[in-house]
Amino acid sequence: MLLTIWRHGEAADAATDFARRLTRRGEHDVLVGTQAFLQQCADLDLARPSELRFSPWTRTRMTAEIIARALNENGSCIQSEAAVISPEGNVDKTEQLVAAIEREPSAPAHLLLVSHQPLVSRLIGFYLGDAGIVPPLNPGGYAILSLDPAAQGCGRINCWALPPQYEGSR
């Protein structure tokens, strides 16, 4: 299974942390990042995500909507909210979610999660077995992992990219 872990785009201040919306720069970065992501998937001969899960917080929902629009232009992508990947989420519960999705008879070849720091970087370190392989994700950054199986230390990095250049690194 391929797993992309994506940090939401840059967000503005708001009355509550839950309600923080993407800034114009955040929206732009995610849009540019999505195009770079799709190109990297094509260049690396990786399946495009067919399932996208996102934290219910406003900034992750907005990020997921931008990504989903691009994914749905040439195919379809199932989208749903996942409370376990909200800011108070943890690696264990997220790993259980990913493992459950992997066990489904119609499991996606490529799952995309949109979440928050520090969870996104902790997940990457968990699956790769080393927290230092990928730098901490800036807002709008992502990493594409291959998991076989979806378990601690069983992943390998395909690439990661950070705004504003989104030049994939391995």
VMD Tcl script that builds the backbone (N, CA, C; Angstrom):
set m [mol new atoms 510]
animate dup $m
set s [atomselect $m all]
$s set {name element resname resid chain x y z} {
  {N N MET 1 A 0.850 -1.178 0.000}
  {CA C MET 1 A 0.000 0.000 0.000}
  {C C MET 1 A 0.889 1.232 0.000}
  {N N LEU 2 A 0.467 2.215 -0.766}
  {CA C LEU 2 A 1.115 3.524 -0.714}
  {C C LEU 2 A 0.360 4.382 0.288}
  {N N LEU 3 A 1.104 5.156 1.053}
  {CA C LEU 3 A 0.505 6.071 2.019}
  {C C LEU 3 A 1.158 7.432 1.857}
  {N N THR 4 A 0.340 8.430 1.543}
  {CA C THR 4 A 0.835 9.800 1.529}
  {C C THR 4 A 0.346 10.484 2.789}
  {N N ILE 5 A 1.277 11.103 3.484}
  {CA C ILE 5 A 0.979 11.859 4.696}
  {C C ILE 5 A 1.214 13.318 4.350}
  {N N TRP 6 A 0.164 14.134 4.477}
  {CA C TRP 6 A 0.192 15.524 4.014}
  {C C TRP 6 A -0.185 16.433 5.174}
  {N N ARG 7 A 0.637 17.422 5.406}
  {CA C ARG 7 A 0.297 18.425 6.421}
  {C C ARG 7 A -0.546 19.515 5.773}
  {N N HIS 8 A -1.573 19.951 6.483}
  {CA C HIS 8 A -2.436 21.019 5.973}
  {C C HIS 8 A -1.612 22.236 5.574}
  {N N GLY 9 A -2.189 23.069 4.712}
  {CA C GLY 9 A -1.527 24.297 4.285}
  {C C GLY 9 A -1.487 25.344 5.388}
  {N N GLU 10 A -0.761 26.412 5.125}
  {CA C GLU 10 A -0.634 27.512 6.080}
  {C C GLU 10 A -2.021 28.036 6.463}
  {N N ALA 11 A -2.223 28.228 7.767}
  {CA C ALA 11 A -3.527 28.662 8.270}
  {C C ALA 11 A -3.418 29.983 9.019}
  {N N ALA 12 A -4.487 30.750 8.951}
  {CA C ALA 12 A -4.567 32.050 9.632}
  {C C ALA 12 A -5.033 31.851 11.068}
  {N N ASP 13 A -4.953 32.900 11.842}
  {CA C ASP 13 A -5.486 32.879 13.198}
  {C C ASP 13 A -7.011 32.900 13.130}
  {N N ALA 14 A -7.650 32.410 14.184}
  {CA C ALA 14 A -9.112 32.419 14.277}
  {C C ALA 14 A -9.494 32.410 15.748}
  {N N ALA 15 A -10.770 32.548 16.008}
  {CA C ALA 15 A -11.269 32.566 17.384}
  {C C ALA 15 A -10.941 31.263 18.107}
  {N N THR 16 A -10.975 30.148 17.371}
  {CA C THR 16 A -10.586 28.855 17.950}
  {C C THR 16 A -9.603 28.179 17.000}
  {N N ASP 17 A -8.778 27.301 17.533}
  {CA C ASP 17 A -7.822 26.571 16.700}
  {C C ASP 17 A -8.565 25.722 15.670}
  {N N PHE 18 A -9.677 25.124 16.053}
  {CA C PHE 18 A -10.478 24.292 15.162}
  {C C PHE 18 A -10.917 25.049 13.914}
  {N N ALA 19 A -11.227 26.329 14.056}
  {CA C ALA 19 A -11.809 27.125 12.971}
  {C C ALA 19 A -10.782 27.795 12.059}
  {N N ARG 20 A -9.500 27.613 12.312}
  {CA C ARG 20 A -8.487 28.273 11.490}
  {C C ARG 20 A -8.607 27.845 10.035}
  {N N ARG 21 A -8.710 28.832 9.148}
  {CA C ARG 21 A -8.846 28.609 7.711}
  {C C ARG 21 A -7.486 28.776 7.031}
  {N N LEU 22 A -7.355 28.183 5.855}
  {CA C LEU 22 A -6.132 28.380 5.081}
  {C C LEU 22 A -6.011 29.838 4.665}
  {N N THR 23 A -4.792 30.330 4.671}
  {CA C THR 23 A -4.515 31.653 4.117}
  {C C THR 23 A -4.509 31.528 2.594}
  {N N ARG 24 A -4.456 32.662 1.901}
  {CA C ARG 24 A -4.327 32.601 0.432}
  {C C ARG 24 A -3.049 31.883 0.045}
  {N N ARG 25 A -1.984 32.168 0.788}
  {CA C ARG 25 A -0.720 31.477 0.517}
  {C C ARG 25 A -0.877 29.980 0.759}
  {N N GLY 26 A -1.569 29.619 1.845}
  {CA C GLY 26 A -1.800 28.207 2.134}
  {C C GLY 26 A -2.568 27.517 1.026}
  {N N GLU 27 A -3.619 28.165 0.539}
  {CA C GLU 27 A -4.390 27.603 -0.578}
  {C C GLU 27 A -3.507 27.454 -1.816}
  {N N HIS 28 A -2.731 28.489 -2.125}
  {CA C HIS 28 A -1.844 28.454 -3.290}
  {C C HIS 28 A -0.810 27.339 -3.156}
  {N N ASP 29 A -0.176 27.253 -1.986}
  {CA C ASP 29 A 0.836 26.212 -1.780}
  {C C ASP 29 A 0.245 24.820 -1.980}
  {N N VAL 30 A -0.943 24.578 -1.439}
  {CA C VAL 30 A -1.555 23.254 -1.580}
  {C C VAL 30 A -1.899 22.980 -3.044}
  {N N LEU 31 A -2.377 23.978 -3.739}
  {CA C LEU 31 A -2.689 23.808 -5.160}
  {C C LEU 31 A -1.427 23.474 -5.952}
  {N N VAL 32 A -0.366 24.229 -5.732}
  {CA C VAL 32 A 0.919 23.958 -6.404}
  {C C VAL 32 A 1.447 22.588 -5.980}
  {N N GLY 33 A 1.356 22.300 -4.691}
  {CA C GLY 33 A 1.815 21.012 -4.179}
  {C C GLY 33 A 1.056 19.842 -4.770}
  {N N THR 34 A -0.241 20.018 -4.974}
  {CA C THR 34 A -1.051 18.950 -5.562}
  {C C THR 34 A -0.599 18.647 -6.983}
  {N N GLN 35 A -0.321 19.679 -7.755}
  {CA C GLN 35 A 0.156 19.462 -9.120}
  {C C GLN 35 A 1.522 18.756 -9.108}
  {N N ALA 36 A 2.411 19.182 -8.216}
  {CA C ALA 36 A 3.722 18.528 -8.102}
  {C C ALA 36 A 3.556 17.073 -7.659}
  {N N PHE 37 A 2.656 16.846 -6.719}
  {CA C PHE 37 A 2.383 15.500 -6.215}
  {C C PHE 37 A 1.910 14.576 -7.342}
  {N N LEU 38 A 0.944 15.044 -8.119}
  {CA C LEU 38 A 0.433 14.225 -9.216}
  {C C LEU 38 A 1.525 13.939 -10.240}
  {N N GLN 39 A 2.380 14.918 -10.502}
  {CA C GLN 39 A 3.493 14.702 -11.429}
  {C C GLN 39 A 4.484 13.684 -10.854}
  {N N GLN 40 A 4.760 13.774 -9.545}
  {CA C GLN 40 A 5.672 12.816 -8.920}
  {C C GLN 40 A 5.099 11.404 -8.968}
  {N N CYS 41 A 3.792 11.278 -8.733}
  {CA C CYS 41 A 3.157 9.956 -8.840}
  {C C CYS 41 A 3.352 9.397 -10.248}
  {N N ALA 42 A 3.148 10.234 -11.256}
  {CA C ALA 42 A 3.324 9.788 -12.642}
  {C C ALA 42 A 4.784 9.439 -12.920}
  {N N ASP 43 A 5.704 10.315 -12.512}
  {CA C ASP 43 A 7.130 10.093 -12.770}
  {C C ASP 43 A 7.650 8.824 -12.101}
  {N N LEU 44 A 7.131 8.522 -10.901}
  {CA C LEU 44 A 7.586 7.357 -10.142}
  {C C LEU 44 A 6.728 6.121 -10.410}
  {N N ASP 45 A 5.767 6.261 -11.320}
  {CA C ASP 45 A 4.846 5.179 -11.668}
  {C C ASP 45 A 4.101 4.661 -10.432}
  {N N LEU 46 A 3.609 5.601 -9.636}
  {CA C LEU 46 A 2.836 5.272 -8.434}
  {C C LEU 46 A 1.359 5.498 -8.699}
  {N N ALA 47 A 0.532 4.641 -8.160}
  {CA C ALA 47 A -0.920 4.820 -8.273}
  {C C ALA 47 A -1.320 6.144 -7.640}
  {N N ARG 48 A -2.324 6.781 -8.218}
  {CA C ARG 48 A -2.879 7.991 -7.599}
  {C C ARG 48 A -3.740 7.569 -6.411}
  {N N PRO 49 A -3.840 8.412 -5.402}
  {CA C PRO 49 A -4.701 8.053 -4.267}
  {C C PRO 49 A -6.152 7.863 -4.706}
  {N N SER 50 A -6.781 6.830 -4.170}
  {CA C SER 50 A -8.198 6.604 -4.432}
  {C C SER 50 A -9.022 6.794 -3.167}
  {N N GLU 51 A -8.327 7.052 -2.062}
  {CA C GLU 51 A -9.014 7.335 -0.803}
  {C C GLU 51 A -8.248 8.418 -0.050}
  {N N LEU 52 A -8.995 9.379 0.473}
  {CA C LEU 52 A -8.414 10.518 1.180}
  {C C LEU 52 A -9.141 10.655 2.515}
  {N N ARG 53 A -8.386 10.645 3.598}
  {CA C ARG 53 A -8.948 10.859 4.931}
  {C C ARG 53 A -8.349 12.138 5.484}
  {N N PHE 54 A -9.154 12.911 6.204}
  {CA C PHE 54 A -8.687 14.185 6.723}
  {C C PHE 54 A -9.241 14.432 8.114}
  {N N SER 55 A -8.490 15.196 8.877}
  {CA C SER 55 A -8.926 15.645 10.192}
  {C C SER 55 A -10.159 16.526 10.011}
  {N N PRO 56 A -11.075 16.525 10.974}
  {CA C PRO 56 A -12.274 17.356 10.839}
  {C C PRO 56 A -12.032 18.852 11.026}
  {N N TRP 57 A -10.813 19.256 11.338}
  {CA C TRP 57 A -10.532 20.668 11.566}
  {C C TRP 57 A -10.591 21.431 10.244}
  {N N THR 58 A -10.961 22.692 10.288}
  {CA C THR 58 A -11.228 23.490 9.094}
  {C C THR 58 A -10.055 23.502 8.114}
  {N N ARG 59 A -8.847 23.718 8.594}
  {CA C ARG 59 A -7.703 23.842 7.686}
  {C C ARG 59 A -7.368 22.529 6.981}
  {N N THR 60 A -7.604 21.401 7.651}
  {CA C THR 60 A -7.347 20.123 6.976}
  {C C THR 60 A -8.463 19.801 5.988}
  {N N ARG 61 A -9.684 20.159 6.349}
  {CA C ARG 61 A -10.811 19.957 5.420}
  {C C ARG 61 A -10.577 20.781 4.145}
  {N N MET 62 A -10.150 22.029 4.299}
  {CA C MET 62 A -9.893 22.883 3.131}
  {C C MET 62 A -8.755 22.314 2.281}
  {N N THR 63 A -7.700 21.839 2.928}
  {CA C THR 63 A -6.576 21.236 2.210}
  {C C THR 63 A -7.053 20.014 1.433}
  {N N ALA 64 A -7.825 19.164 2.096}
  {CA C ALA 64 A -8.338 17.950 1.454}
  {C C ALA 64 A -9.231 18.281 0.261}
  {N N GLU 65 A -10.024 19.333 0.363}
  {CA C GLU 65 A -10.905 19.717 -0.745}
  {C C GLU 65 A -10.096 20.118 -1.977}
  {N N ILE 66 A -9.006 20.848 -1.772}
  {CA C ILE 66 A -8.147 21.249 -2.898}
  {C C ILE 66 A -7.534 20.015 -3.548}
  {N N ILE 67 A -7.010 19.114 -2.739}
  {CA C ILE 67 A -6.380 17.894 -3.262}
  {C C ILE 67 A -7.418 17.036 -3.980}
  {N N ALA 68 A -8.578 16.865 -3.373}
  {CA C ALA 68 A -9.622 16.006 -3.947}
  {C C ALA 68 A -10.114 16.519 -5.293}
  {N N ARG 69 A -10.231 17.834 -5.436}
  {CA C ARG 69 A -10.651 18.388 -6.734}
  {C C ARG 69 A -9.711 17.927 -7.843}
  {N N ALA 70 A -8.409 17.997 -7.570}
  {CA C ALA 70 A -7.427 17.570 -8.574}
  {C C ALA 70 A -7.486 16.061 -8.803}
  {N N LEU 71 A -7.642 15.294 -7.755}
  {CA C LEU 71 A -7.710 13.836 -7.902}
  {C C LEU 71 A -8.960 13.406 -8.659}
  {N N ASN 72 A -10.043 14.118 -8.473}
  {CA C ASN 72 A -11.306 13.741 -9.104}
  {C C ASN 72 A -11.436 14.235 -10.540}
  {N N GLU 73 A -10.474 15.026 -11.019}
  {CA C GLU 73 A -10.506 15.471 -12.419}
  {C C GLU 73 A -10.307 14.300 -13.370}
  {N N ASN 74 A -9.480 13.348 -13.005}
  {CA C ASN 74 A -9.179 12.195 -13.864}
  {C C ASN 74 A -9.360 10.891 -13.093}
  {N N GLY 75 A -10.487 10.717 -12.489}
  {CA C GLY 75 A -10.739 9.518 -11.705}
  {C C GLY 75 A -11.592 9.884 -10.519}
  {N N SER 76 A -11.646 8.989 -9.571}
  {CA C SER 76 A -12.449 9.289 -8.389}
  {C C SER 76 A -11.646 8.985 -7.137}
  {N N CYS 77 A -11.956 9.727 -6.118}
  {CA C CYS 77 A -11.270 9.583 -4.845}
  {C C CYS 77 A -12.317 9.669 -3.738}
  {N N ILE 78 A -12.413 8.636 -2.938}
  {CA C ILE 78 A -13.318 8.627 -1.795}
  {C C ILE 78 A -12.730 9.539 -0.737}
  {N N GLN 79 A -13.557 10.394 -0.156}
  {CA C GLN 79 A -13.100 11.323 0.878}
  {C C GLN 79 A -13.924 11.119 2.145}
  {N N SER 80 A -13.258 11.145 3.286}
  {CA C SER 80 A -13.996 11.086 4.542}
  {C C SER 80 A -13.153 11.654 5.674}
  {N N GLU 81 A -13.875 12.095 6.662}
  {CA C GLU 81 A -13.286 12.666 7.864}
  {C C GLU 81 A -12.782 11.540 8.760}
  {N N ALA 82 A -11.685 11.794 9.462}
  {CA C ALA 82 A -11.133 10.815 10.408}
  {C C ALA 82 A -10.681 11.558 11.663}
  {N N ALA 83 A -11.473 11.485 12.706}
  {CA C ALA 83 A -11.170 12.206 13.943}
  {C C ALA 83 A -9.841 11.779 14.562}
  {N N VAL 84 A -9.406 10.549 14.311}
  {CA C VAL 84 A -8.160 10.070 14.929}
  {C C VAL 84 A -6.928 10.795 14.415}
  {N N ILE 85 A -7.057 11.545 13.307}
  {CA C ILE 85 A -5.887 12.278 12.808}
  {C C ILE 85 A -6.009 13.783 13.061}
  {N N SER 86 A -6.831 14.159 14.036}
  {CA C SER 86 A -6.915 15.559 14.452}
  {C C SER 86 A -5.709 15.885 15.333}
  {N N PRO 87 A -5.521 17.137 15.721}
  {CA C PRO 87 A -4.314 17.503 16.475}
  {C C PRO 87 A -4.066 16.680 17.743}
  {N N GLU 88 A -5.121 16.234 18.384}
  {CA C GLU 88 A -4.905 15.430 19.589}
  {C C GLU 88 A -4.738 13.947 19.266}
  {N N GLY 89 A -4.734 13.601 17.972}
  {CA C GLY 89 A -4.570 12.212 17.555}
  {C C GLY 89 A -3.185 11.684 17.894}
  {N N ASN 90 A -3.062 10.361 17.839}
  {CA C ASN 90 A -1.762 9.762 18.142}
  {C C ASN 90 A -1.425 8.680 17.125}
  {N N VAL 91 A -0.179 8.276 17.139}
  {CA C VAL 91 A 0.318 7.307 16.169}
  {C C VAL 91 A -0.416 5.979 16.299}
  {N N ASP 92 A -0.634 5.490 17.518}
  {CA C ASP 92 A -1.266 4.185 17.693}
  {C C ASP 92 A -2.650 4.125 17.057}
  {N N LYS 93 A -3.478 5.121 17.307}
  {CA C LYS 93 A -4.832 5.117 16.747}
  {C C LYS 93 A -4.805 5.297 15.224}
  {N N THR 94 A -3.883 6.111 14.751}
  {CA C THR 94 A -3.775 6.301 13.307}
  {C C THR 94 A -3.273 5.023 12.649}
  {N N GLU 95 A -2.321 4.360 13.258}
  {CA C GLU 95 A -1.808 3.097 12.722}
  {C C GLU 95 A -2.931 2.065 12.672}
  {N N GLN 96 A -3.795 2.049 13.678}
  {CA C GLN 96 A -4.942 1.127 13.671}
  {C C GLN 96 A -5.891 1.444 12.513}
  {N N LEU 97 A -6.117 2.729 12.253}
  {CA C LEU 97 A -6.964 3.137 11.131}
  {C C LEU 97 A -6.363 2.669 9.806}
  {N N VAL 98 A -5.079 2.938 9.597}
  {CA C VAL 98 A -4.412 2.562 8.346}
  {C C VAL 98 A -4.421 1.039 8.179}
  {N N ALA 99 A -4.141 0.303 9.251}
  {CA C ALA 99 A -4.145 -1.166 9.175}
  {C C ALA 99 A -5.543 -1.694 8.849}
  {N N ALA 100 A -6.572 -1.096 9.423}
  {CA C ALA 100 A -7.944 -1.515 9.130}
  {C C ALA 100 A -8.291 -1.254 7.667}
  {N N ILE 101 A -7.871 -0.102 7.148}
  {CA C ILE 101 A -8.116 0.215 5.733}
  {C C ILE 101 A -7.369 -0.770 4.844}
  {N N GLU 102 A -6.143 -1.099 5.222}
  {CA C GLU 102 A -5.332 -2.038 4.423}
  {C C GLU 102 A -5.974 -3.425 4.373}
  {N N ARG 103 A -6.677 -3.824 5.432}
  {CA C ARG 103 A -7.307 -5.145 5.494}
  {C C ARG 103 A -8.638 -5.217 4.745}
  {N N GLU 104 A -9.202 -4.090 4.377}
  {CA C GLU 104 A -10.492 -4.093 3.685}
  {C C GLU 104 A -10.366 -4.812 2.340}
  {N N PRO 105 A -11.409 -5.550 1.941}
  {CA C PRO 105 A -11.361 -6.234 0.641}
  {C C PRO 105 A -11.132 -5.271 -0.527}
  {N N SER 106 A -11.651 -4.066 -0.422}
  {CA C SER 106 A -11.462 -3.075 -1.482}
  {C C SER 106 A -10.459 -2.001 -1.050}
  {N N ALA 107 A -9.398 -2.441 -0.396}
  {CA C ALA 107 A -8.390 -1.507 0.114}
  {C C ALA 107 A -7.799 -0.688 -1.030}
  {N N PRO 108 A -7.596 0.610 -0.796}
  {CA C PRO 108 A -6.991 1.431 -1.843}
  {C C PRO 108 A -5.526 1.070 -2.038}
  {N N ALA 109 A -5.058 1.203 -3.263}
  {CA C ALA 109 A -3.630 1.010 -3.529}
  {C C ALA 109 A -2.831 2.173 -2.953}
  {N N HIS 110 A -3.495 3.332 -2.826}
  {CA C HIS 110 A -2.828 4.544 -2.339}
  {C C HIS 110 A -3.812 5.313 -1.461}
  {N N LEU 111 A -3.469 5.459 -0.217}
  {CA C LEU 111 A -4.261 6.188 0.772}
  {C C LEU 111 A -3.557 7.503 1.076}
  {N N LEU 112 A -4.319 8.581 1.172}
  {CA C LEU 112 A -3.757 9.890 1.492}
  {C C LEU 112 A -4.396 10.399 2.785}
  {N N LEU 113 A -3.570 10.788 3.750}
  {CA C LEU 113 A -4.033 11.359 5.014}
  {C C LEU 113 A -3.629 12.825 5.079}
  {N N VAL 114 A -4.561 13.702 5.464}
  {CA C VAL 114 A -4.257 15.123 5.668}
  {C C VAL 114 A -4.423 15.396 7.149}
  {N N SER 115 A -3.336 15.813 7.797}
  {CA C SER 115 A -3.363 15.975 9.247}
  {C C SER 115 A -2.500 17.154 9.691}
  {N N HIS 116 A -2.042 17.099 10.921}
  {CA C HIS 116 A -1.379 18.201 11.620}
  {C C HIS 116 A -0.018 17.758 12.169}
  {N N GLN 117 A 0.833 18.750 12.454}
  {CA C GLN 117 A 2.051 18.499 13.227}
  {C C GLN 117 A 1.645 18.445 14.697}
  {N N PRO 118 A 2.269 17.684 15.511}
  {CA C PRO 118 A 3.434 16.837 15.229}
  {C C PRO 118 A 3.079 15.443 14.712}
  {N N LEU 119 A 1.777 15.143 14.601}
  {CA C LEU 119 A 1.373 13.792 14.198}
  {C C LEU 119 A 1.947 13.390 12.843}
  {N N VAL 120 A 1.925 14.277 11.846}
  {CA C VAL 120 A 2.401 13.879 10.518}
  {C C VAL 120 A 3.857 13.411 10.560}
  {N N SER 121 A 4.705 14.135 11.246}
  {CA C SER 121 A 6.118 13.735 11.313}
  {C C SER 121 A 6.300 12.484 12.167}
  {N N ARG 122 A 5.517 12.344 13.205}
  {CA C ARG 122 A 5.596 11.124 14.028}
  {C C ARG 122 A 5.179 9.890 13.226}
  {N N LEU 123 A 4.144 10.033 12.405}
  {CA C LEU 123 A 3.708 8.915 11.566}
  {C C LEU 123 A 4.785 8.507 10.575}
  {N N ILE 124 A 5.388 9.488 9.943}
  {CA C ILE 124 A 6.451 9.196 8.976}
  {C C ILE 124 A 7.588 8.448 9.665}
  {N N GLY 125 A 8.028 8.941 10.809}
  {CA C GLY 125 A 9.085 8.274 11.565}
  {C C GLY 125 A 8.683 6.869 11.996}
  {N N PHE 126 A 7.443 6.701 12.408}
  {CA C PHE 126 A 6.927 5.394 12.839}
  {C C PHE 126 A 7.015 4.388 11.694}
  {N N TYR 127 A 6.470 4.753 10.543}
  {CA C TYR 127 A 6.442 3.805 9.427}
  {C C TYR 127 A 7.822 3.549 8.834}
  {N N LEU 128 A 8.691 4.561 8.842}
  {CA C LEU 128 A 10.035 4.367 8.294}
  {C C LEU 128 A 10.993 3.752 9.308}
  {N N GLY 129 A 10.631 3.796 10.583}
  {CA C GLY 129 A 11.511 3.268 11.611}
  {C C GLY 129 A 12.642 4.207 11.976}
  {N N ASP 130 A 12.581 5.441 11.488}
  {CA C ASP 130 A 13.628 6.432 11.742}
  {C C ASP 130 A 13.027 7.823 11.525}
  {N N ALA 131 A 12.994 8.611 12.575}
  {CA C ALA 131 A 12.387 9.944 12.497}
  {C C ALA 131 A 13.226 10.933 11.707}
  {N N GLY 132 A 14.465 10.618 11.408}
  {CA C GLY 132 A 15.345 11.580 10.747}
  {C C GLY 132 A 15.426 11.478 9.238}
  {N N ILE 133 A 14.735 10.535 8.630}
  {CA C ILE 133 A 14.851 10.350 7.181}
  {C C ILE 133 A 14.194 11.494 6.412}
  {N N VAL 134 A 13.040 11.948 6.898}
  {CA C VAL 134 A 12.301 13.045 6.264}
  {C C VAL 134 A 12.278 14.210 7.248}
  {N N PRO 135 A 12.589 15.416 6.799}
  {CA C PRO 135 A 12.540 16.549 7.732}
  {C C PRO 135 A 11.097 16.804 8.184}
  {N N PRO 136 A 10.915 17.502 9.314}
  {CA C PRO 136 A 9.551 17.833 9.745}
  {C C PRO 136 A 8.808 18.546 8.613}
  {N N LEU 137 A 7.567 18.142 8.396}
  {CA C LEU 137 A 6.791 18.724 7.303}
  {C C LEU 137 A 6.338 20.135 7.646}
  {N N ASN 138 A 6.682 21.084 6.772}
  {CA C ASN 138 A 6.165 22.451 6.860}
  {C C ASN 138 A 4.687 22.405 6.464}
  {N N PRO 139 A 3.915 23.466 6.766}
  {CA C PRO 139 A 2.542 23.496 6.268}
  {C C PRO 139 A 2.517 23.305 4.753}
  {N N GLY 140 A 1.696 22.365 4.304}
  {CA C GLY 140 A 1.585 22.060 2.884}
  {C C GLY 140 A 2.526 20.972 2.402}
  {N N GLY 141 A 3.436 20.505 3.248}
  {CA C GLY 141 A 4.388 19.471 2.844}
  {C C GLY 141 A 3.782 18.078 2.925}
  {N N TYR 142 A 4.401 17.144 2.195}
  {CA C TYR 142 A 3.906 15.769 2.201}
  {C C TYR 142 A 5.047 14.785 2.002}
  {N N ALA 143 A 4.747 13.524 2.292}
  {CA C ALA 143 A 5.679 12.425 2.059}
  {C C ALA 143 A 4.883 11.241 1.524}
  {N N ILE 144 A 5.435 10.564 0.526}
  {CA C ILE 144 A 4.809 9.372 -0.048}
  {C C ILE 144 A 5.631 8.167 0.392}
  {N N LEU 145 A 4.971 7.253 1.098}
  {CA C LEU 145 A 5.627 6.058 1.626}
  {C C LEU 145 A 5.056 4.804 0.970}
  {N N SER 146 A 5.878 3.788 0.837}
  {CA C SER 146 A 5.417 2.450 0.470}
  {C C SER 146 A 5.428 1.624 1.738}
  {N N LEU 147 A 4.320 0.988 2.037}
  {CA C LEU 147 A 4.194 0.174 3.253}
  {C C LEU 147 A 3.925 -1.275 2.854}
  {N N ASP 148 A 4.743 -2.179 3.354}
  {CA C ASP 148 A 4.538 -3.591 3.059}
  {C C ASP 148 A 5.013 -4.433 4.238}
  {N N PRO 149 A 4.148 -4.648 5.212}
  {CA C PRO 149 A 2.772 -4.194 5.406}
  {C C PRO 149 A 2.754 -2.823 6.076}
  {N N ALA 150 A 1.543 -2.343 6.394}
  {CA C ALA 150 A 1.388 -1.061 7.095}
  {C C ALA 150 A 1.676 -1.294 8.577}
  {N N ALA 151 A 2.955 -1.279 8.915}
  {CA C ALA 151 A 3.371 -1.547 10.291}
  {C C ALA 151 A 4.643 -0.768 10.594}
  {N N GLN 152 A 4.935 -0.638 11.870}
  {CA C GLN 152 A 6.105 0.118 12.317}
  {C C GLN 152 A 7.380 -0.401 11.666}
  {N N GLY 153 A 8.151 0.519 11.090}
  {CA C GLY 153 A 9.441 0.199 10.501}
  {C C GLY 153 A 9.385 -0.561 9.187}
  {N N CYS 154 A 8.191 -0.766 8.634}
  {CA C CYS 154 A 8.047 -1.550 7.398}
  {C C CYS 154 A 7.895 -0.683 6.153}
  {N N GLY 155 A 8.103 0.607 6.293}
  {CA C GLY 155 A 7.909 1.500 5.162}
  {C C GLY 155 A 9.218 1.914 4.527}
  {N N ARG 156 A 9.088 2.426 3.315}
  {CA C ARG 156 A 10.227 3.059 2.653}
  {C C ARG 156 A 9.711 4.335 1.999}
  {N N ILE 157 A 10.585 5.302 1.895}
  {CA C ILE 157 A 10.197 6.598 1.342}
  {C C ILE 157 A 10.281 6.552 -0.183}
  {N N ASN 158 A 9.259 7.027 -0.841}
  {CA C ASN 158 A 9.294 7.213 -2.292}
  {C C ASN 158 A 9.790 8.618 -2.591}
  {N N CYS 159 A 9.192 9.601 -1.919}
  {CA C CYS 159 A 9.656 10.974 -2.032}
  {C C CYS 159 A 8.941 11.828 -0.991}
  {N N TRP 160 A 9.464 12.996 -0.763}
  {CA C TRP 160 A 8.817 13.994 0.081}
  {C C TRP 160 A 9.033 15.341 -0.572}
  {N N ALA 161 A 8.164 16.296 -0.267}
  {CA C ALA 161 A 8.281 17.621 -0.868}
  {C C ALA 161 A 7.695 18.661 0.075}
  {N N LEU 162 A 8.300 19.841 0.031}
  {CA C LEU 162 A 7.890 20.949 0.890}
  {C C LEU 162 A 7.668 22.197 0.041}
  {N N PRO 163 A 6.736 23.065 0.468}
  {CA C PRO 163 A 6.548 24.330 -0.259}
  {C C PRO 163 A 7.746 25.241 -0.032}
  {N N PRO 164 A 7.981 26.215 -0.871}
  {CA C PRO 164 A 7.174 26.554 -2.039}
  {C C PRO 164 A 7.615 25.838 -3.321}
  {N N GLN 165 A 8.802 25.233 -3.359}
  {CA C GLN 165 A 9.287 24.643 -4.606}
  {C C GLN 165 A 8.654 23.293 -4.907}
  {N N TYR 166 A 8.364 22.510 -3.893}
  {CA C TYR 166 A 7.811 21.167 -4.065}
  {C C TYR 166 A 8.659 20.303 -4.989}
  {N N GLU 167 A 9.939 20.438 -4.866}
  {CA C GLU 167 A 10.833 19.574 -5.617}
  {C C GLU 167 A 10.992 18.293 -4.811}
  {N N GLY 168 A 10.519 17.191 -5.333}
  {CA C GLY 168 A 10.539 15.930 -4.607}
  {C C GLY 168 A 11.943 15.486 -4.269}
  {N N SER 169 A 12.118 14.960 -3.094}
  {CA C SER 169 A 13.403 14.434 -2.640}
  {C C SER 169 A 13.215 12.990 -2.223}
  {N N ARG 170 A 14.284 12.226 -2.341}
  {CA C ARG 170 A 14.230 10.832 -1.900}
  {C C ARG 170 A 15.286 10.572 -0.876}
}
mol reanalyze $m
mol bondsrecalc $m
mol representation Tube
mol addrep $m
